[in-house]
Amino acid sequence: STPAAAKNNGDDASTKSAVTTTSTPSVATPLSNRSPDDVSREELIQILQKMSVRTKALTQSRAQLAEKAKASERQNQRLLALVKNEILDEGVLAEATEKVTKQRQQQLLQ
């Protein structure tokens, strides 16, 4: 191909400014109200880049939340073990279980 043909592939400044100029009025209109044919290639690329950034951020947030949930579950298990094994003895646990069972039965009868 010739240098002129390579230069005129749609990437030179004059083409970009012409595309930007013609698409500027439609930018004010939300994408949901526009026909797919009215959305420029540059706008689609910008949207794709924004979506990619948001997807990466959400993926990172999800990973952080999953790790926090696991840490909370581990802490919960440690605290339960502490309460059951160190603070309460088997007699107290049996008594508490019995009281809870009676209360639930009374609630069901009401």
Summary of the structure (lengths in Angstrom):
residues: 110
radius of gyration: 31.9
end to end distance: 88.1
largest distance: 91.9
contacts: 207
relative contact order: 0.04
helix: 85%
strand: 0%
